[in-house]
Amino acid sequence: MSPVSGAGHSDQYLCVQKHVEYIKNLDSRRDELEYWLTEHLRLNGVYWGLTALHLLGCPQALPREDTINFVLSCQRENGGFGAAPGHDAHMLYTVSAVQILVMLDAVDELEKRGLGGKQKVGSFIAGLQDEKTGSFMGDEWGELDTRFLYGAFNALSLLGLLDTVDVPKAVAYIQECENLDGGYGIHPGAESHSGQVFTCVGALAIAGRLDLINKDRLGGWLSERQVDNGGFNGRPEKLEDACYSWWVGASLAMIDKLHWINGDKLASFILRCQDPENGGFGDRPGNMVDVFHTHFALAGLSLLGYDGVEEVDPIYCMPKAITKRLLK
Ligand SMILES: [Zn+2]
């Protein structure tokens, strides 16, 4: 697929500086109600904001030392990370912590100032693998979800510790989640959903087992997610949403089928979701912006090779330059 050129959208352009300012200002709103309502998302929020800033070409826009200090302050005695200081450890926040430290080139801070170094983080994650099924739980309470399996593979491979878990068993579990329509569900027998497709395909990519996927069948189901206005929905009959630009687009990229969708129409839909006045992206044109959709909208534009957006790694959802250097 040829890269989408920003010049092709004369009525629409990416408001880079507005988005950078929007993300930088997220942390200065501590007195606002919204800040406290979203406290449980804080470590994830830092990952979304930091990745978006990297993709916008402003990786230094957040203060590095403060960011590292905040990440380390979220670690618990069991090695995992909570959403914010004092919160229980959970897989999803632990993955964000690892990704943030990798992006800041600060994984060695785990050895210097963390609790038990990267081995301790790895053992928290490995301890969440379910012996019976090979899948992963989010925390000690035991809910299984392919999101957690993907997260475990993502963080462990970034730490060089993927061999501490039973990879073949987890891969077999993913295969059980595959449906006849080519998609994947949250557990065996559950309907296909593009969020789950992304996590299953991403985990297979990290395991080096993309050969197990029926790429034509899955590519067909994924490309049917594009609706008339250019956006993607998560499953049939649902509304389009800017964040599915990522879940669907990255899945297509991993199986080399991104050229099966209309990239120009998708880029145009994503750009209509931005707030050109105050920065940030919402789920649909005209809706309230948030850092989650800002991050995934930019990552979607990056997949399309959009002018002025840095290249994203479709497997890790991190800047490609960083994963390439780390995982070579
Ligand atoms: Zn969304």
Boltz pocket constraint, residues with backbone or C-beta under 6 A from the ligand:
constraints:
  - pocket:
      binder: B
      contacts: [[A, 241], [A, 242], [A, 243], [A, 244], [A, 283], [A, 293]]
      max_distance: 6.0
